[in-house]
Amino acid sequence: MALSAAGDQAEVRKMLREVLVGREDPEGFFAVCLSVLGHQETRTQFLSIVKPLSTANIHLHSVLTSIYREYYSKTEDEELELALTLSLLDMEDTGMSTTDQEPQLLQSEVRVSPSSFAQPKSAPKSTSSAPPGSRIKECPTQINQETDPQKSLRSNSDNAQTHGTGQALCVRGSSASFSKPDAASEGDQMVAEGDSNKSDKPKRSKNRRQRRKGTGQQLVSSPHSLLAPPPVLLWFRRDLRLCDNPALVGSLELGAPVIPVFIWSPEEEEGPGITVAMGGACKYWLHQALSCLCTSLERIGSHLVFLEASGEGIEVRSSLHTLKQLVKETGARTIMANALYEPWLRERDVGVVSALQKEGVECKMFHSYCLRDPYSVSTEGVGLRGIGSVSHFMSCCRQNPGPPVGVPLEPAASLPTPANWPRGIPLDSLGLARMPRRKDGTVIDWAANIRTSWDFSEAGAQARLDAFLRDGVYRYESESGRADAPNTSSLSPYLHFGQLSPRWLLWDAKGARCRPLKFQRKLAWRDLAYWQLSLFPDLPWESLRPPYKALRWSADRSHLKAWQQGKTGYPLVDAAMRQLWETGWMNNYMRHVVASFLIAYLYLPWQEGYRWFQDTLVDADVAIDAMMWQNGGMSGLDHWNFVMHPVDAAMTCDPYGSYVRKWCPELADLPDELIHKPWKCPASMLRRAGVVFGQTYPERIVTDLEERRSRSLQDVALVRKEFGQYVDERSGCDLVPLPPRLVSEALGSSHGDEAVVREGKQFLLPLITRMEFKHQLENPDADAASNPYNAVLKGYVSRKRDETVAFLNERDFKASVMCEGAQRRERLERDYRRMEGLPPAPSPRGRGRRTPTAKDRFSVVPGGSVTSVK
Ligand SMILES: Cc1cc2nc3c(=O)[nH]c(=O)nc-3n(C[C@H](O)[C@H](O)[C@H](O)COP(=O)(O)OP(=O)(O)OC[C@H]3O[C@@H](n4cnc5c(N)ncnc54)[C@H](O)[C@@H]3O)c2cc1C
């Protein structure tokens, strides 16, 4: 750190005075201490720093000490786990002391050669059976029932669907880009950044500024020499940014002219199954993001060459063919790119690298798309228990730490250009943003609202990040489920297209004034998805748990259409689906609501939901989307331990109905308490609000929610019974065949030994399984209502709870969430005790009580009277 220890302390003491006069809050002050003094020093010095307050302001002193204690005691394990897992400790070490960027670069480079991409090999260990104590067992047979996928998606602009909700077009001006830093070009490839160009940079968080100070790097190109070396092809894929782009920095390092290229290759993107990797909304985003990147490159003296994958004769069109032609045309001897992790794209890259190497062209791939390279994450030392959960994944990362995440890299100030540019095609020719036309020739501009909702540029990503860290992050921990407030980052499309690197995001999030652990953990979720896809390449189209492939799903196309168009008659579901169509996005909570509705209440196959999301989300991400839909569809590695009720869920995410009012304006005049269940409104109220079912707003497409839930439970029980070989008799857990990589790790042959599989042996692994399914196995006739482990948040059928929740909602949203959580925990505890024949638990007291009393501040009813809700 630049400041001396004494200077640091002085700064902190100065800040303490701000707290005393109320200009800074205690948590902010503590975060500043962590940021300025560092983790260790804060631990040892904080209490002595705040000691003077023990006489001057006892209350503040006790607040500060309790923040300190909480940080270093209660959450220490969690913090440490997270830090280790995500290599924050490494990052801290390198980040704060490193002045040379090169080692960081080397660490992130993935040498892509056929051998380095292939699974490491080692001598096979005994493969006849699992080792003692292992929880895997041999698999008898395998079901192979294909799903029947259908393709009717927006991805093909020719058959694009026009949505019922007409919109006024209001196109926002094109997005801002980074201004060019005015660091003078030096002879070196990298020179230290002077403070002079600070103001030219996009505004960043405090931590970001410190990071820049710490690493002190600004990249500029080397001057053109008379005998210019052969150019480098910088192959942009899903890394459409200048900041923290290892391949770009790697290219600069060579001191050669750089030719940035983008090759559009939809067949390669799609992979071997139905992935809908590039749906309509995603293609539209890609078009805009490419245009923004080109503008940014032009600002630093370069530009982006657009190409389409080509082939000769009957040869399949491929990136390799295009690259070979480019090499011929430009004389390039090196290709740089950031690695992609979808198994089929990785395989493509292996092919590209090996073919080009044969022709004497060096290809270098850098790791940056995830925090961890999914192919290097191993379960060794952790085992397979709990696989699929983020905690298990983080344990694996902690136990087998790879290279540190490293320090984000500064953007290039200029790119050396080649004497001759290769011939490209106009961006429009790629057809990414082509809109369908009506018979009369007019354009159906389905992306109009998407355009007004987002800034597609890298600067737009930075602006959203900064805004989130200034505001939303403070509510993230407890209110990220709110649909009516922007409490999450909305950064997913930028992360997907690599306009923001996860490392950059992690670094800035870590520097935020509050410690958004939940938010940081989300990045681990993201990595988990890529790890799962690397293990199960069929994830996007085939149920992982074999029995669930045979589940009886509905084929009701009218239900599917109603769900897609936001016309189910359930306002919360409809609002979310309309938001998705209009903006290409909805928050995580709402994705759970609509997914639960599709699967548990409409019985439509999860693949339908996955494909619709892929087609309509601007952040559609094969790995994440597939993992989440598999989990929601009950067939993934993890099980959602809940089913969102379309009305109850609203209590949490839209208590006042403002979200529904925004996206379903036809219901706007209904009162808050009935807007989520308009069918309960008296006729006179509907008349006054102008709501006519079937005309202004749809009738409910299904009404028997409880029965439907019950049937979906019975269906699961049925397939688990039918394919009993995939259910562990002892624990009742579902079993899945292990992929070869996990078998090798479980057997201790850490180097990708696939002999076991070659011998035709299969191993089964017990997975996390929802309690209500296990119970159903013991009691196959039980219906959902009588199942003590019923995963639905059942407030809807409990008037008393309804009233309590509504009452608390009125007072304080947070309290209602806590109340719901406490009630759920109590219910589970009660059910567990009943199942196990244990005596009932003593009634909760103190903070744990669930019913507000007169002493509770949430019990204060407007009008001054104090009541106790019983
Ligand atoms: C059925 C379903 C489908 C989904 N499909 C996608 C998808 O196609 N693409 C996608 O990016 N996310 C998907 N998600 C995960 C999540 O809903 C979105 O990442 C999130 O809503 C994006 O909003 P945000 O950027 O404000 O998230 P924040 O809460 O601010 O989180 C920050 C980042 O963490 C990552 N993240 C957050 N939640 C998850 C998660 N559960 N799994 C993996 N990464 C996560 C995302 O990159 C996100 O941008 C899906 C969730 C569900 C339930």
The ligand as a MOL file (V3000), in Angstrom:
LIG
                    3D

  0  0  0     0  0            999 V3000
M  V30 BEGIN CTAB
M  V30 COUNTS 53 58 0 0 0
M  V30 BEGIN ATOM
M  V30 1 C -34.8220 -20.8250 -14.1380 0
M  V30 2 C -33.6130 -19.9300 -14.0960 0
M  V30 3 C -32.8960 -19.6740 -15.2400 0
M  V30 4 C -31.7650 -18.8500 -15.2060 0
M  V30 5 N -31.0820 -18.5900 -16.3660 0
M  V30 6 C -30.0010 -17.7870 -16.3410 0
M  V30 7 C -29.2990 -17.4860 -17.5280 0
M  V30 8 O -29.6340 -17.9410 -18.6170 0
M  V30 9 N -28.2260 -16.6530 -17.4610 0
M  V30 10 C -27.8190 -16.1110 -16.2720 0
M  V30 11 O -26.8480 -15.3560 -16.2580 0
M  V30 12 N -28.4660 -16.4150 -15.1270 0
M  V30 13 C -29.5360 -17.2170 -15.1180 0
M  V30 14 N -30.1880 -17.4980 -13.9590 0
M  V30 15 C -29.5920 -17.0740 -12.6810 0
M  V30 16 C -30.0390 -15.7090 -12.1570 0
M  V30 17 O -31.4160 -15.6280 -12.1500 0
M  V30 18 C -29.4590 -14.5510 -12.9660 0
M  V30 19 O -28.0670 -14.6860 -13.0730 0
M  V30 20 C -29.7470 -13.2360 -12.2820 0
M  V30 21 O -31.1180 -13.0480 -12.1290 0
M  V30 22 C -29.1440 -12.1080 -13.0890 0
M  V30 23 O -29.4540 -10.8990 -12.4820 0
M  V30 24 P -28.3480 -10.0340 -11.7660 0
M  V30 25 O -27.2050 -9.8200 -12.6890 0
M  V30 26 O -29.0210 -8.8560 -11.2040 0
M  V30 27 O -27.8880 -11.0260 -10.6170 0
M  V30 28 P -27.1480 -10.7270 -9.2620 0
M  V30 29 O -28.0000 -11.2840 -8.1850 0
M  V30 30 O -26.7470 -9.3200 -9.1590 0
M  V30 31 O -25.8760 -11.6840 -9.3350 0
M  V30 32 C -24.6330 -11.2780 -9.9420 0
M  V30 33 C -24.2150 -12.2910 -10.9760 0
M  V30 34 O -24.0500 -13.5850 -10.3870 0
M  V30 35 C -24.4280 -14.5880 -11.3230 0
M  V30 36 N -25.5600 -15.3540 -10.7660 0
M  V30 37 C -26.5640 -14.8880 -10.0010 0
M  V30 38 N -27.3920 -15.9010 -9.6660 0
M  V30 39 C -26.8840 -17.0010 -10.2420 0
M  V30 40 C -27.2900 -18.3610 -10.2590 0
M  V30 41 N -28.3560 -18.7830 -9.6040 0
M  V30 42 N -26.5510 -19.2330 -10.9700 0
M  V30 43 C -25.4300 -18.8380 -11.6240 0
M  V30 44 N -25.0020 -17.5630 -11.6300 0
M  V30 45 C -25.7180 -16.6650 -10.9470 0
M  V30 46 C -24.8830 -13.8790 -12.5850 0
M  V30 47 O -23.8200 -13.8290 -13.4850 0
M  V30 48 C -25.2500 -12.4990 -12.0670 0
M  V30 49 O -25.1560 -11.5020 -13.0330 0
M  V30 50 C -31.3420 -18.3050 -13.9690 0
M  V30 51 C -32.0880 -18.5680 -12.8240 0
M  V30 52 C -33.2130 -19.3610 -12.8780 0
M  V30 53 C -33.9980 -19.6030 -11.6290 0
M  V30 END ATOM
M  V30 BEGIN BOND
M  V30 1 1 1 2
M  V30 2 1 2 3
M  V30 3 2 2 52
M  V30 4 2 3 4
M  V30 5 1 4 5
M  V30 6 1 4 50
M  V30 7 2 5 6
M  V30 8 1 6 7
M  V30 9 1 6 13
M  V30 10 2 7 8
M  V30 11 1 7 9
M  V30 12 1 9 10
M  V30 13 2 10 11
M  V30 14 1 10 12
M  V30 15 2 12 13
M  V30 16 1 13 14
M  V30 17 1 14 15
M  V30 18 1 14 50
M  V30 19 1 15 16
M  V30 20 1 16 17
M  V30 21 1 16 18
M  V30 22 1 18 19
M  V30 23 1 18 20
M  V30 24 1 20 21
M  V30 25 1 20 22
M  V30 26 1 22 23
M  V30 27 1 23 24
M  V30 28 2 24 25
M  V30 29 1 24 26
M  V30 30 1 24 27
M  V30 31 1 27 28
M  V30 32 2 28 29
M  V30 33 1 28 30
M  V30 34 1 28 31
M  V30 35 1 31 32
M  V30 36 1 32 33
M  V30 37 1 33 34
M  V30 38 1 33 48
M  V30 39 1 34 35
M  V30 40 1 35 36
M  V30 41 1 35 46
M  V30 42 1 36 37
M  V30 43 1 36 45
M  V30 44 2 37 38
M  V30 45 1 38 39
M  V30 46 1 39 40
M  V30 47 2 39 45
M  V30 48 1 40 41
M  V30 49 2 40 42
M  V30 50 1 42 43
M  V30 51 2 43 44
M  V30 52 1 44 45
M  V30 53 1 46 47
M  V30 54 1 46 48
M  V30 55 1 48 49
M  V30 56 2 50 51
M  V30 57 1 51 52
M  V30 58 1 52 53
M  V30 END BOND
M  V30 END CTAB
M  END
